[in-house]
Structures are given as C-alpha cells and as structure tokens.
Amino acid sequence: MPKVTFFHLPQEKRHLIEGVAIQEFAENSLKSASVNTIVNNSGIAKGSFYQYFENMDDLYKHILNIAKERKMELISTLPLPANKLDTFRYLQRLLQIDLAFELKYPLLAMVERRH
C-alpha cells in the first residue's frame, strides 16, 4: 500500500505515476521493472519514489489493487443473469468479465497476466 504522502499528492500527479507504473509493469515483470524508468517517465525524483512507496513490490501491489477495483467496477455494470447460473453460464460470465476488462483496460490486463 502506498504511503500517506502518495495520497497527499494532487490527483493528476498520482494518476501520472500510476499510469507510468502500469506501463512499466505491462512491459516488464516485477523483477525486471525499473524504478529509474518510473521516476524518469513520471518526472519525480528517485527519493520521492521512496517517500510514496516502500519499494517496487509496494507499488506493484498498488497497481494490482487498481486492476482489482476496475474489474469490480466492470462486474457491477454488467447485467446479471435472469436465473441461477449453471457451470456453463458461470464460466460464460467469467469470460464476459475478462473480455470486458481486456478491452477497457488492456495495459492493466497485461499486468494481471504477468502476475
């Protein structure tokens, strides 16, 4: 979870850092992702990164949490089936959710696949 200082940043700056991190984790595994790339592409000092996050693992967990929140938002917008779900309908619903997530948030979906 990010440190309190991260949540005190203006929303625009938080979104910029998150967007850069999503891009980095979509292209690289956690092990090969670079703090330097994230700080350079988001225009923050390396020291600031560590004021906002404990480490890369902390940032990665935050990005996975964003993915989970966005997926839950999608689930709430998809129509519910009219009757009780059998196994086939349940699997169909899961695929519908995953496809909607892939289409709306392709980079977050890439991060999830790497996880």
C-alpha positions as CSV (number, residue, x, y, z in Angstrom):
1,M,0.0,0.0,0.0
2,P,1.4,3.4,-0.8
3,K,2.5,5.7,2.0
4,V,0.3,8.5,3.1
5,T,2.4,11.0,1.3
6,F,1.4,9.5,-2.0
7,F,-2.3,10.2,-1.3
8,H,-1.5,13.8,-0.4
9,L,-0.2,14.4,-4.0
10,P,-2.6,16.1,-6.4
11,Q,-4.8,13.6,-8.1
12,E,-3.3,14.4,-11.5
13,K,0.2,13.6,-10.3
14,R,-0.9,10.3,-8.6
15,H,-2.6,9.3,-11.8
16,L,0.5,10.1,-13.8
17,I,2.7,7.9,-11.5
18,E,0.2,5.1,-11.6
19,G,-0.1,5.3,-15.4
20,V,3.7,5.2,-15.8
21,A,3.9,2.2,-13.4
22,I,1.1,0.4,-15.2
23,Q,3.0,0.8,-18.5
24,E,6.3,-0.4,-16.9
25,F,4.6,-3.5,-15.3
26,A,2.8,-4.2,-18.6
27,E,6.1,-4.4,-20.4
28,N,8.2,-5.9,-17.6
29,S,7.9,-8.4,-14.8
30,L,8.2,-7.1,-11.2
31,K,11.7,-8.5,-11.1
32,S,12.8,-6.6,-14.3
33,A,10.8,-3.4,-13.8
34,S,12.9,-0.3,-13.2
35,V,12.4,2.4,-10.6
36,N,14.6,4.6,-12.8
37,T,12.2,4.2,-15.7
38,I,9.2,5.0,-13.5
39,V,10.8,8.1,-11.9
40,N,12.1,9.4,-15.2
41,N,8.9,8.9,-17.1
42,S,6.8,10.4,-14.3
43,G,9.1,13.3,-13.6
44,I,9.7,12.7,-10.0
45,A,12.9,12.4,-8.0
46,K,14.1,8.9,-7.1
47,G,13.9,10.0,-3.4
48,S,10.3,11.0,-3.9
49,F,9.5,7.5,-5.1
50,Y,10.6,6.1,-1.8
51,Q,8.6,8.7,0.1
52,Y,5.5,7.4,-1.8
53,F,6.3,3.6,-1.8
54,E,8.3,1.3,0.4
55,N,9.7,-0.4,-2.7
56,M,8.8,-1.7,-6.1
57,D,6.8,-4.6,-4.6
58,D,4.7,-2.0,-2.8
59,L,3.9,-0.1,-6.0
60,Y,3.2,-3.4,-7.8
61,K,0.6,-4.4,-5.2
62,H,-1.0,-1.0,-5.5
63,I,-1.3,-1.4,-9.3
64,L,-2.8,-4.9,-8.8
65,N,-5.3,-3.3,-6.4
66,I,-6.2,-0.7,-9.1
67,A,-6.8,-3.6,-11.5
68,K,-9.0,-5.4,-9.0
69,E,-11.0,-2.2,-8.3
70,R,-11.6,-1.6,-12.0
71,K,-12.6,-5.2,-12.6
72,M,-15.1,-4.9,-9.7
73,E,-16.5,-1.8,-11.2
74,L,-17.0,-3.6,-14.5
75,I,-18.7,-6.5,-12.8
76,S,-21.2,-4.2,-11.2
77,T,-22.0,-2.7,-14.7
78,L,-22.6,-6.0,-16.5
79,P,-26.2,-7.3,-16.4
80,L,-26.9,-10.1,-14.0
81,P,-28.3,-13.3,-15.4
82,A,-32.0,-13.8,-15.0
83,N,-31.8,-17.2,-13.3
84,K,-29.4,-19.3,-11.3
85,L,-26.1,-20.0,-13.0
86,D,-25.2,-23.5,-14.0
87,T,-21.5,-24.2,-14.6
88,F,-21.6,-23.3,-18.3
89,R,-23.3,-19.9,-17.6
90,Y,-20.9,-19.2,-14.7
91,L,-17.9,-19.8,-17.0
92,Q,-19.5,-17.7,-19.7
93,R,-20.0,-14.8,-17.2
94,L,-16.3,-15.0,-16.1
95,L,-15.2,-14.9,-19.8
96,Q,-17.5,-11.9,-20.3
97,I,-16.0,-10.1,-17.4
98,D,-12.4,-10.9,-18.5
99,L,-13.1,-9.8,-22.1
100,A,-14.7,-6.5,-20.9
101,F,-11.6,-5.9,-18.7
102,E,-9.2,-6.7,-21.5
103,L,-11.0,-4.3,-23.9
104,K,-11.4,-1.4,-21.4
105,Y,-8.0,-1.7,-19.6
106,P,-5.6,-3.5,-21.9
107,L,-2.4,-2.4,-20.0
108,L,-3.8,-3.5,-16.6
109,A,-4.9,-6.8,-18.2
110,M,-1.2,-7.3,-19.3
111,V,0.0,-6.6,-15.7
112,E,-2.5,-9.1,-14.4
113,R,-1.4,-11.7,-16.9
114,R,2.3,-11.2,-15.8
115,H,1.2,-11.7,-12.1
